Structures are given as C-alpha cells and as structure tokens.
C-alpha cells in the first residue's frame, strides 16, 4: 500500500496471473484522502501491451474508485517470469464538482503550477489460477475412460470388476476348503487301509471302496472349479 497526501493506492504491485494467449486483468483501488475532488492519470512504459480503464478520472472526496488494467494476450513468457514494465499514477487536486471530462493531460505537467503527486507501480507475474471447469475436466479425465460414453459407463465397469473379484475370491476359498477336506479324507483312508490290511490280510472292505468313490467325486468337483 502507498499512502500519499492526495491518494492512497491499495498495492504497489500490479499482479497478473500469467497465462499464454489469454487477456489477464489486474485491479487498483484508489482512495481520496482529501475533501477535494482529485484527478488522476495512469501511464505505462508499454502502452501497446496494456489497456487501463479508465486511464484518467476523478476520485470524489473521501471516496474510493477502482481501475482495471488489462494485459493483452501474450504469445511468449518472459525469462524467469520477470517483467520490467512499470506504471506511473499521477494525481492532482481538481476543481470542485470536476468530472472525468475535466481532467486533461496539461493538469499533470510541471508548467501547470499544480502539485502533482506520483506513485510508481511495478508489474508482477504470478502462476495461473486453475479454473473450476479445468478442475472438473481433470477429474472427468481420471474417472472417464477414453472413447467411452461417459463416467456412468466407467462406474458400471468398476462395479462389475468388483463383483468378479469377489466371485473369484469366493471360488478360491471353496477350492482351498475342498482340497483341505480331500487331504483329510486321504489321511483317514490311509489309516483305514492299514487297519484293514492287518485285520483281513490286505482285503479292501466295502467302506474303503465307498470312500474311494467319494474322493473321486470331490476331485471331480475341484477340477471343475
């Protein structure tokens, strides 16, 4: 902030969120510190690059006005994002009831006899501000597959993938349980076979045959999985 006898400027830096090929605005707020009408004029070292609206005007007594500075679209960025452009704000006491039409360039010259107050401003480039639309678009690109009809299709695909993973996990658990049960039956069968050999001289009892058939059914079920 710069406070003069006539005008207070809210900032000494004109800040532009620089973006290539795009017009960018910055604003200044001028406050009249007096009970008089104060005329102002804005100059720049690079008039072709900037548009100031309004570049001349009147600030009413004890009032505030806003100036909009527009930087024309730039095709190239300066090295290290450093800008050497400068602005000069000049202000003088105008006659009572003065309007912007009453403010002339001659009022700000030394020969006019007016006390001209000056404030120098520099230009500062800042990174661009992401717009809401670009944020939403970026989110859609993440959640929407290329070439699809929209995010709904992708959500449905995610749901189906989740169902498939759940089904595979369930089948895997069932298969592991069946294998574990088959191993237990094999162990019991081996014990029965040994006991049968001792008691009947190696002949296979009816129960042994039934168990073998049962194991065959289980193995067939596992193979289908």
MDAnalysis code that builds the backbone (N, CA, C; Angstrom):
import MDAnalysis as mda
import numpy as np

u = mda.Universe.empty(675, n_residues=225, atom_resindex=np.repeat(np.arange(225), 3), trajectory=True)
u.add_TopologyAttr("name", ["N", "CA", "C"] * 225)
u.add_TopologyAttr("resid", np.arange(1, 226))
u.add_TopologyAttr("resname", ["UNK", "UNK", "UNK", "UNK", "UNK", "UNK", "UNK", "UNK", "UNK", "UNK", "UNK", "UNK", "UNK", "UNK", "UNK", "UNK", "UNK", "UNK", "UNK", "UNK", "UNK", "UNK", "UNK", "UNK", "UNK", "UNK", "UNK", "UNK", "UNK", "UNK", "UNK", "UNK", "UNK", "UNK", "UNK", "UNK", "UNK", "UNK", "UNK", "UNK", "UNK", "UNK", "UNK", "UNK", "UNK", "UNK", "UNK", "UNK", "UNK", "UNK", "UNK", "UNK", "UNK", "UNK", "UNK", "UNK", "UNK", "UNK", "UNK", "UNK", "UNK", "UNK", "UNK", "UNK", "UNK", "UNK", "UNK", "UNK", "UNK", "UNK", "UNK", "UNK", "UNK", "UNK", "UNK", "UNK", "UNK", "UNK", "UNK", "UNK", "UNK", "UNK", "UNK", "UNK", "UNK", "UNK", "UNK", "UNK", "UNK", "UNK", "UNK", "UNK", "UNK", "UNK", "UNK", "UNK", "UNK", "UNK", "UNK", "UNK", "UNK", "UNK", "UNK", "UNK", "UNK", "UNK", "UNK", "UNK", "UNK", "UNK", "UNK", "UNK", "UNK", "UNK", "UNK", "UNK", "UNK", "UNK", "UNK", "UNK", "UNK", "UNK", "UNK", "UNK", "UNK", "UNK", "UNK", "UNK", "UNK", "UNK", "UNK", "UNK", "UNK", "UNK", "UNK", "UNK", "UNK", "UNK", "UNK", "UNK", "UNK", "UNK", "UNK", "UNK", "UNK", "UNK", "UNK", "UNK", "UNK", "UNK", "UNK", "UNK", "UNK", "UNK", "UNK", "UNK", "UNK", "UNK", "UNK", "UNK", "UNK", "UNK", "UNK", "UNK", "UNK", "UNK", "UNK", "UNK", "UNK", "UNK", "UNK", "UNK", "UNK", "UNK", "UNK", "UNK", "UNK", "UNK", "UNK", "UNK", "UNK", "UNK", "UNK", "UNK", "UNK", "UNK", "UNK", "UNK", "UNK", "UNK", "UNK", "UNK", "UNK", "UNK", "UNK", "UNK", "UNK", "UNK", "UNK", "UNK", "UNK", "UNK", "UNK", "UNK", "UNK", "UNK", "UNK", "UNK", "UNK", "UNK", "UNK", "UNK", "UNK", "UNK", "UNK", "UNK", "UNK", "UNK", "UNK", "UNK", "UNK", "UNK", "UNK", "UNK", "UNK"])
u.atoms.positions = np.array([
    [0.840, -1.188, 0.000],
    [0.000, 0.000, 0.000],
    [0.880, 1.246, 0.000],
    [0.429, 2.234, -0.754],
    [1.140, 3.511, -0.809],
    [0.177, 4.621, -0.425],
    [0.550, 5.375, 0.595],
    [-0.304, 6.455, 1.070],
    [0.361, 7.790, 0.787],
    [-0.291, 8.583, -0.058],
    [0.183, 9.929, -0.354],
    [-0.725, 10.956, 0.293],
    [-0.426, 12.208, 0.079],
    [-1.273, 13.260, 0.633],
    [-2.643, 13.283, -0.035],
    [-2.655, 12.974, -1.338],
    [-3.919, 13.026, -2.080],
    [-4.571, 11.643, -2.212],
    [-3.789, 10.668, -2.632],
    [-4.335, 9.352, -2.988],
    [-3.607, 8.242, -2.237],
    [-4.372, 7.253, -1.779],
    [-3.819, 6.014, -1.240],
    [-4.091, 4.889, -2.239],
    [-3.021, 4.174, -2.616],
    [-3.144, 3.049, -3.538],
    [-3.055, 1.756, -2.739],
    [-3.970, 0.824, -3.011],
    [-4.041, -0.393, -2.190],
    [-2.841, -1.317, -2.375],
    [-2.100, -1.181, -3.494],
    [-0.925, -2.027, -3.705],
    [0.051, -1.334, -4.647],
    [1.309, -1.667, -4.481],
    [2.348, -1.108, -5.343],
    [2.726, -2.070, -6.471],
    [2.171, -3.271, -6.443],
    [2.442, -4.266, -7.475],
    [1.156, -4.554, -8.239],
    [1.234, -4.455, -9.558],
    [0.135, -4.902, -10.405],
    [0.352, -6.386, -10.674],
    [-0.464, -7.222, -10.072],
    [-0.239, -8.662, -10.132],
    [-1.115, -9.286, -11.220],
    [-0.443, -10.018, -12.106],
    [-1.127, -10.712, -13.189],
    [-0.836, -12.210, -13.084],
    [-1.890, -13.005, -13.041],
    [-1.728, -14.459, -13.070],
    [-1.496, -14.860, -14.522],
    [-0.221, -14.910, -14.884],
    [0.185, -15.003, -16.288],
    [-0.252, -16.321, -16.919],
    [-0.797, -16.194, -18.137],
    [-1.194, -17.353, -18.921],
    [-1.075, -16.995, -20.386],
    [-0.423, -17.836, -21.148],
    [-0.188, -17.554, -22.562],
    [-1.501, -17.487, -23.339],
    [-1.506, -16.571, -24.338],
    [-2.632, -16.436, -25.266],
    [-3.952, -16.132, -24.561],
    [-3.876, -15.352, -23.507],
    [-5.084, -15.013, -22.773],
    [-4.955, -13.623, -22.158],
    [-6.012, -12.803, -22.312],
    [-6.032, -11.500, -21.661],
    [-6.196, -11.690, -20.153],
    [-5.454, -10.878, -19.401],
    [-5.461, -11.027, -17.944],
    [-5.684, -9.657, -17.313],
    [-6.514, -9.622, -16.300],
    [-6.839, -8.364, -15.620],
    [-6.180, -8.274, -14.247],
    [-5.897, -7.036, -13.867],
    [-5.455, -6.721, -12.517],
    [-6.150, -5.422, -12.124],
    [-6.292, -5.185, -10.850],
    [-7.047, -4.004, -10.426],
    [-6.280, -3.192, -9.390],
    [-6.594, -1.912, -9.375],
    [-6.054, -0.978, -8.385],
    [-7.218, -0.237, -7.734],
    [-7.113, -0.032, -6.436],
    [-8.109, 0.747, -5.729],
    [-7.473, 2.050, -5.240],
    [-8.065, 3.151, -5.631],
    [-7.574, 4.472, -5.250],
    [-8.529, 5.084, -4.233],
    [-7.959, 5.615, -3.150],
    [-8.770, 6.252, -2.106],
    [-8.357, 7.707, -1.975],
    [-9.342, 8.576, -2.072],
    [-9.102, 10.020, -1.937],
    [-8.999, 10.365, -0.456],
    [-7.847, 10.894, -0.044],
    [-7.623, 11.218, 1.369],
    [-8.041, 12.646, 1.723],
    [-8.591, 13.371, 0.778],
    [-8.880, 14.791, 0.989],
    [-10.375, 15.070, 0.884],
    [-10.700, 16.341, 1.148],
    [-12.088, 16.806, 0.978],
    [-12.285, 17.441, -0.394],
    [-11.290, 17.292, -1.256],
    [-11.361, 17.858, -2.605],
    [-11.596, 16.762, -3.636],
    [-11.988, 17.173, -4.830],
    [-12.012, 16.259, -5.962],
    [-10.563, 16.088, -6.440],
    [-10.150, 14.851, -6.640],
    [-8.778, 14.581, -7.065],
    [-8.811, 13.918, -8.439],
    [-8.110, 14.524, -9.391],
    [-7.981, 13.922, -10.711],
    [-6.750, 13.039, -10.782],
    [-6.831, 11.974, -11.572],
    [-5.686, 11.066, -11.696],
    [-5.463, 10.712, -13.162],
    [-4.258, 10.262, -13.430],
    [-3.874, 9.783, -14.759],
    [-2.900, 8.636, -14.580],
    [-3.056, 7.579, -15.406],
    [-2.193, 6.400, -15.328],
    [-1.370, 6.295, -16.614],
    [-0.056, 6.178, -16.462],
    [0.848, 5.995, -17.591],
    [1.575, 4.654, -17.443],
    [2.046, 4.129, -18.565],
    [2.813, 2.881, -18.541],
    [3.972, 2.955, -19.526],
    [5.005, 2.176, -19.248],
    [6.166, 2.137, -20.146],
    [5.897, 1.284, -21.380],
    [4.798, 0.551, -21.385],
    [4.478, -0.332, -22.506],
    [3.000, -0.192, -22.859],
    [2.604, 0.940, -23.474],
    [1.179, 1.212, -23.712],
    [0.517, 0.245, -24.691],
    [1.279, -0.384, -25.590],
    [0.680, -1.316, -26.532],
    [0.304, -2.640, -25.861],
    [0.906, -2.909, -24.741],
    [0.691, -4.191, -24.068],
    [-0.474, -4.144, -23.080],
    [-0.794, -2.935, -22.580],
    [-1.793, -2.823, -21.518],
    [-2.914, -1.863, -21.919],
    [-4.072, -2.133, -21.369],
    [-5.225, -1.248, -21.518],
    [-5.707, -0.891, -20.119],
    [-5.778, 0.405, -19.826],
    [-6.186, 0.874, -18.489],
    [-7.566, 1.512, -18.611],
    [-8.494, 1.057, -17.778],
    [-9.865, 1.590, -17.820],
    [-10.307, 1.977, -16.417],
    [-10.626, 3.241, -16.192],
    [-10.281, 4.384, -17.053],
    [-8.857, 4.853, -16.750],
    [-8.172, 5.334, -17.770],
    [-6.790, 5.768, -17.544],
    [-6.719, 7.188, -16.976],
    [-7.816, 7.912, -17.043],
    [-7.940, 9.203, -16.352],
    [-9.318, 9.258, -15.695],
    [-9.396, 10.002, -14.610],
    [-10.686, 10.096, -13.933],
    [-10.615, 10.980, -12.714],
    [-11.697, 10.943, -11.935],
    [-11.817, 11.750, -10.728],
    [-12.218, 10.852, -9.571],
    [-11.528, 11.037, -8.445],
    [-11.913, 10.349, -7.220],
    [-12.597, 11.374, -6.321],
    [-13.842, 11.099, -5.974],
    [-14.613, 12.040, -5.167],
    [-14.027, 12.156, -3.761],
    [-14.335, 13.241, -3.054],
    [-13.785, 13.450, -1.703],
    [-14.080, 12.270, -0.776],
    [-13.050, 11.792, -0.107],
    [-13.142, 10.697, 0.871],
    [-13.794, 9.444, 0.272],
    [-13.576, 9.231, -1.004],
    [-14.187, 8.088, -1.687],
    [-13.114, 7.203, -2.297],
    [-13.549, 6.064, -2.805],
    [-12.657, 5.086, -3.426],
    [-13.157, 4.735, -4.820],
    [-12.247, 4.550, -5.738],
    [-12.601, 4.082, -7.076],
    [-11.656, 2.963, -7.488],
    [-12.044, 2.201, -8.493],
    [-11.248, 1.052, -8.946],
    [-10.820, 1.251, -10.398],
    [-9.579, 0.886, -10.683],
    [-9.031, 0.934, -12.032],
    [-8.711, -0.499, -12.459],
    [-9.129, -0.862, -13.662],
    [-8.856, -2.190, -14.199],
    [-7.760, -2.081, -15.260],
    [-6.695, -2.845, -15.078],
    [-5.591, -2.883, -16.032],
    [-5.627, -4.243, -16.722],
    [-5.741, -4.240, -18.033],
    [-5.813, -5.479, -18.812],
    [-4.524, -5.664, -19.604],
    [-3.887, -6.808, -19.408],
    [-2.709, -7.150, -20.194],
    [-3.162, -7.953, -21.412],
    [-2.747, -7.520, -22.585],
    [-3.128, -8.218, -23.803],
    [-2.535, -9.622, -23.828],
    [-3.174, -10.501, -24.587],
    [-2.708, -11.888, -24.670],
    [-1.268, -11.934, -25.169],
    [-0.448, -12.699, -24.459],
    [0.974, -12.800, -24.780],
    [1.276, -14.168, -25.403],
    [2.116, -14.152, -26.445],
    [2.481, -15.385, -27.125],
    [3.712, -16.053, -26.503],
    [4.474, -15.285, -25.761],
    [5.668, -15.827, -25.122],
    [5.755, -15.363, -23.676],
    [6.347, -16.192, -22.842],
    [6.563, -15.829, -21.441],
    [7.960, -15.231, -21.291],
    [8.112, -14.201, -20.464],
    [9.440, -13.607, -20.274],
    [10.356, -14.556, -19.517],
    [11.671, -14.407, -19.662],
    [12.613, -15.273, -18.937],
    [12.411, -15.170, -17.428],
    [12.349, -16.322, -16.789],
    [12.202, -16.394, -15.321],
    [10.940, -15.698, -14.835],
    [9.991, -15.475, -15.734],
    [8.705, -14.844, -15.379],
    [8.900, -13.484, -14.706],
    [9.940, -12.770, -15.102],
    [10.213, -11.440, -14.572],
    [9.795, -10.395, -15.606],
    [9.039, -9.403, -15.157],
    [8.550, -8.358, -16.056],
    [9.151, -7.014, -15.646],
    [9.593, -6.249, -16.635],
    [10.203, -4.949, -16.366],
    [9.258, -3.786, -16.636],
    [8.039, -4.072, -16.978],
    [7.080, -2.993, -17.251],
    [6.767, -2.226, -15.968],
    [6.541, -0.945, -16.132],
    [6.238, -0.071, -14.988],
    [4.994, 0.773, -15.293],
    [4.347, 1.211, -14.212],
    [3.218, 2.133, -14.316],
    [3.479, 3.340, -13.423],
    [2.892, 4.454, -13.807],
    [3.013, 5.686, -13.014],
    [1.620, 6.255, -12.817],
    [1.254, 6.406, -11.567],
    [-0.029, 7.020, -11.220],
    [0.218, 8.454, -10.778],
    [-0.391, 9.395, -11.478],
    [-0.273, 10.816, -11.139],
    [-1.626, 11.325, -10.658],
    [-1.587, 12.181, -9.667],
    [-2.838, 12.740, -9.137],
    [-2.645, 14.209, -8.795],
    [-3.720, 14.995, -8.982],
    [-3.727, 16.432, -8.677],
    [-5.091, 16.806, -8.113],
    [-5.119, 17.921, -7.417],
    [-6.402, 18.432, -6.932],
    [-7.130, 19.096, -8.093],
    [-8.378, 18.676, -8.306],
    [-9.196, 19.234, -9.377],
    [-10.205, 20.228, -8.789],
    [-10.862, 20.940, -9.675],
    [-11.861, 21.910, -9.209],
    [-13.062, 21.184, -8.613],
    [-13.786, 21.860, -7.767],
    [-14.972, 21.270, -7.143],
    [-15.980, 20.858, -8.208],
    [-16.522, 19.676, -8.047],
    [-17.520, 19.179, -8.998],
    [-16.930, 18.698, -10.300],
    [-15.602, 18.509, -10.378],
    [-14.963, 18.081, -11.624],
    [-15.430, 16.687, -12.021],
    [-15.500, 16.455, -13.328],
    [-15.856, 15.153, -13.895],
    [-14.658, 14.643, -14.700],
    [-14.678, 13.384, -15.118],
    [-13.560, 12.864, -15.915],
    [-13.273, 13.692, -17.172],
    [-14.273, 14.312, -17.741],
    [-14.054, 15.134, -18.929],
    [-13.216, 16.378, -18.624],
    [-13.205, 16.779, -17.364],
    [-12.444, 17.968, -16.986],
    [-10.960, 17.676, -16.749],
    [-10.586, 16.407, -16.732],
    [-9.198, 16.025, -16.469],
    [-8.445, 15.993, -17.795],
    [-7.468, 16.887, -17.927],
    [-6.684, 16.999, -19.156],
    [-5.222, 16.673, -18.890],
    [-4.468, 16.274, -19.930],
    [-3.037, 15.967, -19.751],
    [-2.242, 17.151, -19.214],
    [-2.669, 18.387, -19.545],
    [-1.938, 19.578, -19.106],
    [-1.954, 19.740, -17.593],
    [-2.943, 19.177, -16.933],
    [-3.048, 19.320, -15.475],
    [-1.892, 18.620, -14.752],
    [-1.220, 17.664, -15.418],
    [-0.195, 16.866, -14.757],
    [1.221, 17.290, -15.150],
    [1.337, 18.393, -15.871],
    [2.660, 18.893, -16.261],
    [3.176, 19.873, -15.210],
    [4.487, 20.040, -15.197],
    [5.095, 20.964, -14.236],
    [4.714, 22.408, -14.528],
    [4.469, 22.701, -15.792],
    [4.135, 24.073, -16.167],
    [2.737, 24.478, -15.730],
    [1.927, 23.495, -15.334],
    [0.552, 23.830, -14.964],
    [0.478, 24.562, -13.634],
    [1.530, 24.445, -12.820],
    [1.515, 25.059, -11.499],
    [0.842, 24.197, -10.457],
    [0.300, 23.027, -10.880],
    [-0.347, 22.127, -9.930],
    [0.689, 21.271, -9.210],
    [0.362, 20.917, -7.985],
    [1.201, 19.988, -7.241],
    [0.826, 18.581, -7.675],
    [1.731, 17.947, -8.415],
    [1.444, 16.609, -8.957],
    [2.049, 15.545, -8.038],
    [1.211, 14.693, -7.554],
    [1.669, 13.586, -6.710],
    [1.838, 12.344, -7.581],
    [2.944, 11.631, -7.417],
    [3.233, 10.476, -8.258],
    [3.470, 9.221, -7.425],
    [3.029, 8.096, -7.988],
    [3.224, 6.792, -7.343],
    [3.632, 5.799, -8.420],
    [4.791, 5.162, -8.246],
    [5.291, 4.202, -9.225],
    [4.827, 2.794, -8.859],
    [4.409, 2.067, -9.881],
    [3.920, 0.702, -9.706],
    [4.694, -0.231, -10.624],
    [4.969, -1.421, -10.158],
    [5.657, -2.407, -10.990],
    [4.705, -3.553, -11.307],
    [5.058, -4.310, -12.349],
    [4.245, -5.449, -12.782],
    [4.875, -6.739, -12.259],
    [4.036, -7.596, -11.680],
    [4.496, -8.879, -11.139],
    [3.663, -9.990, -11.760],
    [4.342, -11.018, -12.274],
    [3.659, -12.180, -12.838],
    [3.546, -13.281, -11.793],
    [2.350, -13.852, -11.706],
    [2.085, -14.965, -10.801],
    [1.628, -16.168, -11.615],
    [1.702, -17.373, -11.047],
    [1.215, -18.563, -11.758],
    [-0.279, -18.442, -12.031],
    [-0.769, -19.077, -13.096],
    [-2.202, -19.007, -13.414],
    [-3.047, -19.673, -12.346],
    [-4.263, -19.176, -12.204],
    [-5.212, -19.754, -11.251],
    [-6.027, -20.820, -11.967],
    [-6.024, -22.090, -11.486],
    [-6.837, -23.122, -12.134],
    [-8.317, -22.768, -12.045],
    [-8.991, -22.828, -13.165],
    [-10.427, -22.527, -13.170],
    [-11.208, -23.741, -12.695],
    [-12.466, -23.521, -12.287],
    [-13.327, -24.613, -11.831],
    [-13.567, -25.614, -12.934],
    [-13.749, -25.116, -14.162],
    [-14.024, -26.018, -15.285],
    [-12.839, -26.934, -15.552],
    [-11.609, -26.404, -15.424],
    [-10.436, -27.237, -15.684],
    [-10.278, -28.299, -14.613],
    [-10.630, -27.961, -13.362],
    [-10.550, -28.948, -12.286],
    [-11.544, -30.067, -12.521],
    [-12.788, -29.693, -12.907],
    [-13.824, -30.693, -13.179],
    [-13.433, -31.552, -14.364],
    [-12.895, -30.910, -15.415],
    [-12.467, -31.657, -16.588],
    [-11.368, -32.645, -16.243],
    [-10.412, -32.222, -15.403],
    [-9.346, -33.118, -14.993],
    [-9.878, -34.320, -14.237],
    [-10.894, -34.081, -13.386],
    [-11.497, -35.187, -12.646],
    [-12.203, -36.146, -13.593],
    [-12.891, -35.602, -14.623],
    [-13.580, -36.458, -15.580],
    [-12.590, -37.300, -16.367],
    [-11.423, -36.721, -16.692],
    [-10.421, -37.483, -17.436],
    [-9.885, -38.644, -16.615],
    [-9.827, -38.458, -15.297],
    [-9.338, -39.527, -14.424],
    [-10.357, -40.650, -14.316],
    [-11.660, -40.291, -14.198],
    [-12.685, -41.281, -13.918],
    [-13.439, -41.752, -15.158],
    [-13.201, -41.101, -16.302],
    [-13.898, -41.490, -17.505],
    [-12.914, -42.076, -18.499],
    [-13.065, -43.336, -18.932],
    [-12.138, -43.919, -19.895],
    [-12.286, -43.270, -21.248],
    [-11.169, -43.147, -21.983],
    [-11.194, -42.544, -23.308],
    [-12.034, -43.393, -24.241],
    [-12.834, -42.696, -25.050],
    [-13.653, -43.389, -26.025],
    [-14.927, -43.955, -25.447],
    [-15.211, -43.746, -24.161],
    [-16.422, -44.273, -23.558],
    [-17.536, -43.267, -23.689],
    [-18.723, -43.692, -23.319],
    [-19.872, -42.814, -23.405],
    [-20.023, -41.911, -22.215],
    [-19.169, -42.007, -21.213],
    [-19.302, -41.135, -20.060],
    [-18.868, -41.812, -18.794],
    [-18.941, -41.071, -17.695],
    [-18.464, -41.578, -16.417],
    [-19.347, -42.696, -15.888],
    [-20.648, -42.721, -16.296],
    [-21.546, -43.744, -15.806],
    [-21.088, -45.123, -16.251],
    [-20.636, -45.200, -17.529],
    [-20.158, -46.474, -18.037],
    [-18.961, -46.958, -17.233],
    [-18.089, -46.010, -16.863],
    [-16.896, -46.385, -16.106],
    [-17.263, -46.857, -14.711],
    [-18.260, -46.224, -14.099],
    [-18.718, -46.655, -12.774],
    [-19.279, -48.062, -12.848],
    [-20.089, -48.344, -13.909],
    [-20.639, -49.685, -14.072],
    [-19.521, -50.698, -14.238],
    [-18.487, -50.321, -14.995],
    [-17.356, -51.223, -15.201],
    [-16.649, -51.522, -13.890],
    [-16.486, -50.474, -13.051],
    [-15.854, -50.677, -11.755],
    [-16.674, -51.614, -10.884],
    [-18.023, -51.455, -10.923],
    [-18.887, -52.318, -10.134],
    [-18.769, -53.766, -10.580],
    [-18.741, -53.982, -11.907],
    [-18.633, -55.344, -12.410],
    [-17.284, -55.955, -12.048],
    [-16.249, -55.182, -12.125],
    [-14.920, -55.676, -11.755],
    [-14.893, -56.103, -10.297],
    [-15.570, -55.322, -9.452],
    [-15.620, -55.659, -8.030],
    [-16.362, -56.972, -7.812],
    [-17.460, -57.169, -8.564],
    [-18.219, -58.409, -8.433],
    [-17.390, -59.612, -8.881],
    [-16.645, -59.431, -9.981],
    [-15.820, -60.531, -10.485],
    [-14.750, -60.908, -9.471],
    [-14.086, -59.859, -8.892],
    [-13.048, -60.148, -7.896],
    [-13.632, -60.871, -6.683],
    [-14.851, -60.472, -6.280],
    [-15.492, -61.116, -5.132],
    [-15.820, -62.571, -5.437],
    [-16.305, -62.825, -6.665],
    [-16.645, -64.207, -7.047],
    [-15.395, -65.082, -7.111],
    [-14.319, -64.535, -7.683],
    [-13.067, -65.297, -7.765],
    [-12.547, -65.635, -6.374],
    [-12.627, -64.656, -5.462],
    [-12.164, -64.892, -4.097],
    [-12.988, -65.985, -3.417],
    [-14.316, -65.965, -3.667],
    [-15.189, -66.973, -3.068],
    [-14.885, -68.370, -3.602],
    [-14.708, -68.461, -4.927],
    [-14.395, -69.766, -5.529],
    [-13.045, -70.299, -5.051],
    [-12.091, -69.373, -4.902],
    [-10.773, -69.787, -4.422],
    [-10.857, -70.356, -3.010],
    [-11.637, -69.691, -2.147],
    [-11.804, -70.191, -0.778],
    [-12.462, -71.568, -0.770],
    [-13.489, -71.719, -1.647],
    [-14.163, -73.023, -1.698],
    [-13.213, -74.110, -2.200],
    [-12.404, -73.762, -3.186],
    [-11.457, -74.745, -3.724],
    [-10.443, -75.159, -2.669],
    [-9.913, -74.166, -1.927],
    [-8.941, -74.469, -0.865],
    [-9.564, -75.342, 0.212],
    [-10.826, -75.049, 0.555],
    [-11.500, -75.852, 1.574],
    [-11.700, -77.290, 1.096],
    [-12.052, -77.418, -0.209],
    [-12.253, -78.766, -0.745],
    [-10.948, -79.556, -0.765],
    [-9.855, -78.864, -1.135],
    [-8.551, -79.544, -1.149],
    [-8.156, -79.985, 0.256],
    [-8.405, -79.098, 1.228],
    [-8.067, -79.446, 2.617],
    [-8.893, -80.633, 3.094],
    [-10.178, -80.648, 2.723],
    [-11.034, -81.764, 3.123],
    [-10.591, -83.064, 2.443],
    [-10.183, -82.933, 1.173],
    [-9.710, -84.114, 0.444],
    [-8.462, -84.695, 1.099],
    [-7.572, -83.812, 1.542],
    [-6.344, -84.291, 2.201],
    [-6.668, -85.022, 3.498],
    [-7.649, -84.495, 4.254],
    [-8.037, -85.173, 5.500],
    [-8.609, -86.571, 5.212],
    [-9.425, -86.636, 4.126],
    [-10.022, -87.930, 3.779],
    [-8.948, -88.924, 3.344],
    [-7.937, -88.404, 2.612],
    [-6.848, -89.279, 2.196],
    [-6.116, -89.855, 3.412],
    [-5.888, -88.975, 4.406],
    [-5.211, -89.451, 5.605],
    [-6.039, -90.510, 6.338],
    [-7.360, -90.250, 6.469],
    [-8.232, -91.222, 7.135],
    [-8.297, -92.530, 6.341],
    [-8.319, -92.373, 5.003],
    [-8.374, -93.568, 4.151],
    [-7.112, -94.417, 4.316],
    [-5.985, -93.727, 4.417],
    [-4.727, -94.448, 4.603],
    [-4.728, -95.217, 5.930],
    [-5.283, -94.586, 6.969],
    [-5.384, -95.263, 8.264],
    [-6.306, -96.465, 8.177],
    [-7.447, -96.313, 7.465],
    [-8.379, -97.428, 7.314],
    [-7.753, -98.573, 6.515],
    [-6.982, -98.161, 5.469],
    [-6.364, -99.188, 4.635],
    [-5.368, -100.018, 5.433],
    [-4.574, -99.295, 6.262],
    [-3.608, -100.026, 7.089],
    [-4.297, -100.943, 8.085],
    [-5.383, -100.426, 8.701],
    [-6.111, -101.264, 9.660],
    [-6.759, -102.454, 8.996],
    [-7.244, -102.240, 7.775],
    [-7.896, -103.342, 7.055],
    [-6.885, -104.414, 6.674],
    [-5.684, -104.004, 6.295],
    [-4.645, -104.971, 5.931],
    [-4.268, -105.850, 7.119],
    [-4.232, -105.238, 8.306],
    [-3.870, -106.004, 9.492],
    [-4.964, -106.987, 9.872],
    [-6.221, -106.566, 9.749],
    [-7.328, -107.394, 10.215],
    [-7.768, -108.423, 9.183],
    [-7.657, -108.121, 7.863],
    [-8.201, -109.001, 6.844],
    [-7.150, -109.431, 5.837],
    [-5.898, -109.210, 6.170],
    [-4.855, -109.697, 5.275],
    [-4.762, -108.969, 3.974],
    [-5.088, -107.723, 3.966],
    [-4.898, -106.928, 2.740],
    [-6.156, -106.770, 1.933],
    [-7.311, -107.403, 2.304],
    [-8.537, -107.232, 1.529],
    [-9.175, -105.890, 1.778],
    [-9.730, -105.305, 0.782],
    [-10.354, -103.975, 0.905],
    [-11.798, -104.102, 1.303],
    [-12.191, -103.533, 2.419],
    [-13.593, -103.602, 2.850],
    [-14.480, -102.735, 1.974],
    [-15.786, -102.961, 2.155],
    [-16.763, -102.176, 1.391],
    [-16.643, -100.692, 1.689],
    [-16.390, -100.350, 2.927],
    [-16.259, -98.936, 3.316],
    [-15.104, -98.284, 2.560],
    [-14.063, -99.023, 2.355],
    [-12.894, -98.500, 1.632],
    [-13.264, -98.133, 0.196],
    [-14.058, -98.958, -0.442],
    [-14.496, -98.706, -1.830],
    [-15.385, -97.470, -1.889],
    [-16.293, -97.363, -0.912],
    [-17.199, -96.199, -0.880],
    [-16.423, -94.902, -0.729],
    [-15.422, -94.951, 0.156],
    [-14.628, -93.740, 0.397],
    [-13.864, -93.332, -0.854],
    [-13.330, -94.344, -1.564],
    [-12.601, -94.029, -2.802],
    [-13.519, -93.350, -3.814],
    [-14.730, -93.828, -3.921],
    [-15.688, -93.197, -4.833],
    [-16.015, -91.781, -4.412],
    [-16.138, -91.572, -3.095],
    [-16.436, -90.236, -2.587],
    [-15.292, -89.269, -2.912],
    [-14.073, -89.767, -2.764],
    [-12.911, -88.930, -3.090],
    [-12.924, -88.568, -4.567],
    [-13.276, -89.523, -5.420],
    [-13.337, -89.248, -6.850],
    [-14.320, -88.134, -7.160],
    [-15.478, -88.145, -6.478],
    [-16.463, -87.071, -6.682],
    [-15.900, -85.723, -6.273],
    [-15.200, -85.705, -5.140],
    [-14.634, -84.436, -4.658],
    [-13.587, -83.909, -5.622],
    [-12.703, -84.785, -6.084],
    [-11.662, -84.366, -7.011],
    [-12.258, -83.850, -8.310],
    [-13.329, -84.503, -8.756],
    [-14.007, -84.041, -9.974],
    [-14.587, -82.661, -9.779],
    [-15.147, -82.402, -8.580],
    [-15.691, -81.072, -8.268],
    [-14.586, -80.007, -8.278],
    [-13.429, -80.380, -7.716],
    [-12.299, -79.441, -7.671],
    [-11.816, -79.111, -9.068],
    [-11.714, -80.091, -9.918],
    [-11.224, -79.870, -11.274],
    [-12.159, -78.950, -12.046],
    [-13.453, -79.081, -11.828],
    [-14.410, -78.184, -12.485],
    [-14.199, -76.751, -12.077],
    [-13.829, -76.514, -10.803],
    [-13.573, -75.156, -10.301],
    [-12.396, -74.576, -11.053],
])
